[in-house]
Amino acid sequence: MDTNKHLQTIDNRVISRIYGTGRGSAFTPNAFLDLGSRDAVDQALSRLAAKGTIRRLARGLYDYPREHPELGLLSPDIQKVAKALAGKDRIRLQPAGAYAANLLGLSEQVPAKVVFLTDGPSRTVKIGRQEIQLRRTTPRNMAMAGRLSGLLTQALRHLGKEHITPTRVAHLKRTLPARERQRLLKDLPLAPAWMHPLLRELAGVDL
């Protein structure tokens, strides 16, 4: 086999898959191992990064960056980077800490350290000034992963009971979708007891 043609074939297969995921997608070499050997995939990604087609975020981590007409390349999508780090779709992720509070608009602080709880392996990656941590945790902490109740519980836990102000409660009532709020009652047994009155209030149930 002609070496140049083989390299072109690997590159074309990899970039075709990347284009299919769209701008903003993040990935590791593991996402392409069905297209060639690990070494071939690594080299293909390195060549595409050298051309500027994709962006190398950290060792073994890339994205197909979003572009703004005036600002140029935008920062990587944290949620997609975390999913790429998790590796397999069956691994669940749950935003936690200051990041969870920020996602809900309960804090304007964009944390330098973004934490996701996971039922997969722990891993930490630094991208520029930002650090993304995947922290393996208990099944109980992951029981609400992917649902509003999980995000809300982690945000409230980070803030602490004494910082759940009327202003923040009013913000949640104003911004959380009514349908999603009604589902909070189903996960009430999984949340800490001190959160129950607030979750019931958000769900529209009399205390």
C-alpha positions in Angstrom: 0.0 0.0 0.0 1.2 3.5 -0.9 2.1 5.1 2.4 0.9 8.6 1.4 -2.4 7.2 0.2 -2.8 5.3 3.5 -2.1 8.4 5.5 -4.6 10.4 3.4 -7.2 7.7 4.0 -6.8 7.7 7.8 -6.9 11.5 7.8 -10.0 11.7 5.7 -11.8 9.1 7.8 -10.9 10.9 11.0 -11.8 14.4 9.7 -15.0 13.1 8.2 -16.2 11.9 11.6 -15.1 15.1 13.3 -17.1 17.2 10.7 -20.1 15.0 11.4 -20.0 15.9 15.1 -20.0 19.6 14.3 -18.1 22.5 15.7 -17.6 22.6 19.5 -17.2 18.8 19.7 -14.3 17.5 21.8 -12.6 14.1 21.5 -9.8 11.8 22.4 -8.0 9.3 20.1 -10.2 6.5 21.6 -13.1 7.9 19.5 -11.4 6.8 16.3 -9.8 3.5 17.1 -12.2 1.6 14.8 -10.7 3.6 11.9 -7.1 2.5 12.5 -4.4 1.7 15.0 -3.8 3.9 18.0 -0.5 5.1 16.5 -2.2 5.9 13.1 -5.0 7.8 14.8 -2.5 9.7 17.0 -0.5 10.8 14.0 -3.7 11.7 12.0 -4.9 13.9 14.9 -1.4 15.5 15.2 -1.4 16.3 11.5 -4.9 17.8 11.6 -3.9 19.9 14.6 -0.8 21.1 12.9 -2.9 22.3 9.9 -5.2 24.1 12.3 -8.2 22.0 11.4 -8.6 20.9 15.0 -7.2 22.3 18.2 -5.1 20.4 20.7 -6.4 21.2 24.2 -4.1 18.9 26.2 -2.2 15.7 25.7 -4.6 13.3 24.0 -7.5 15.8 24.0 -8.7 17.8 21.0 -11.7 19.8 19.9 -13.1 21.1 16.6 -13.3 24.7 17.8 -16.3 27.0 17.4 -15.5 30.3 15.6 -16.9 33.8 16.1 -16.7 36.2 13.2 -15.1 38.9 15.4 -13.6 37.0 18.3 -12.1 34.2 16.4 -11.8 30.8 18.0 -13.9 30.4 21.1 -13.1 28.5 24.3 -13.9 24.8 24.4 -17.3 23.6 25.5 -16.7 22.3 29.0 -19.6 19.8 28.9 -18.3 18.3 25.7 -14.7 18.2 27.0 -15.8 16.4 30.1 -17.8 13.8 28.1 -14.8 13.2 25.9 -12.6 12.6 29.0 -15.2 10.3 30.4 -14.7 8.2 27.2 -17.7 6.0 26.9 -21.4 7.0 26.7 -22.4 4.6 29.5 -20.3 6.6 31.9 -22.4 9.3 33.6 -21.3 12.8 34.5 -22.8 15.2 37.1 -21.6 18.9 37.3 -20.7 19.7 40.9 -19.4 22.5 43.1 -19.1 26.0 41.9 -19.7 24.9 38.3 -23.1 23.5 39.1 -24.0 26.8 40.9 -22.8 28.7 37.9 -24.9 26.6 35.4 -28.0 27.4 37.4 -27.2 31.1 37.6 -26.8 31.0 41.4 -23.3 32.3 41.1 -21.6 34.5 38.5 -18.2 33.1 39.3 -16.8 31.0 36.5 -14.6 28.6 38.4 -11.0 27.9 37.4 -11.5 24.4 38.6 -14.5 22.7 37.0 -15.7 19.5 38.8 -17.8 16.7 37.4 -18.8 13.7 39.5 -18.7 10.4 37.6 -19.1 6.7 38.0 -16.1 6.2 35.7 -12.4 6.7 36.5 -11.1 9.9 38.1 -9.1 12.1 35.8 -7.8 15.7 35.8 -6.9 17.8 32.7 -5.7 21.3 32.6 -6.7 23.4 29.6 -5.0 26.8 29.7 -5.9 28.4 33.0 -8.8 26.1 33.6 -8.8 22.6 35.2 -11.4 20.0 34.6 -11.7 17.3 37.2 -13.7 14.0 36.9 -14.1 12.7 40.4 -15.3 9.1 40.9 -18.0 9.1 43.5 -20.6 6.8 45.1 -23.7 5.4 43.4 -25.9 7.5 45.6 -24.2 10.7 44.4 -24.8 9.6 40.8 -28.4 8.5 41.3 -29.7 11.9 40.0 -27.0 12.4 37.3 -28.3 14.0 34.2 -31.5 15.4 35.9 -32.3 18.9 37.2 -32.5 17.4 40.7 -28.9 16.3 40.5 -27.6 19.6 39.3 -29.7 21.5 41.8 -28.6 19.3 44.7 -24.9 19.7 43.9 -25.3 23.5 43.5 -27.1 23.8 46.8 -24.5 21.6 48.6 -21.8 23.8 47.3 -23.5 27.0 48.4 -24.6 25.7 51.8 -27.9 26.1 53.6 -27.0 29.5 55.1 -26.4 31.0 51.6 -29.7 29.9 50.1 -31.1 33.4 50.1 -34.6 34.6 49.1 -33.1 36.2 46.1 -31.6 32.9 44.9 -34.8 31.0 45.6 -36.7 33.7 43.5 -34.1 33.2 40.7 -34.7 29.5 40.6 -38.5 29.9 40.6 -38.1 32.4 37.7 -35.6 30.4 35.6 -36.3 26.7 36.1 -38.8 25.1 33.7 -42.1 24.4 35.5 -42.2 20.8 34.1 -38.7 20.1 35.4 -39.5 21.6 38.8 -42.5 19.3 39.2 -40.2 16.3 38.8 -38.1 17.2 41.8 -40.4 15.4 44.2 -39.5 12.1 42.6 -35.9 12.5 43.7 -36.6 14.0 47.1 -35.5 10.9 49.0 -32.1 11.1 47.4 -31.4 14.7 48.5 -30.1 15.8 51.9 -33.0 16.5 54.4 -32.2 20.2 54.8 -32.9 20.6 51.0 -36.4 19.0 51.2 -38.4 22.2 52.1 -36.8 24.1 49.2 -37.2 21.3 46.7 -40.9 21.0 47.7 -41.3 24.8 47.3 -39.7 24.8 43.9 -42.0 21.9 42.9 -45.0 24.0 43.9 -46.0 21.9 46.9 -47.2 23.6 50.1 -44.6 23.1 52.9 
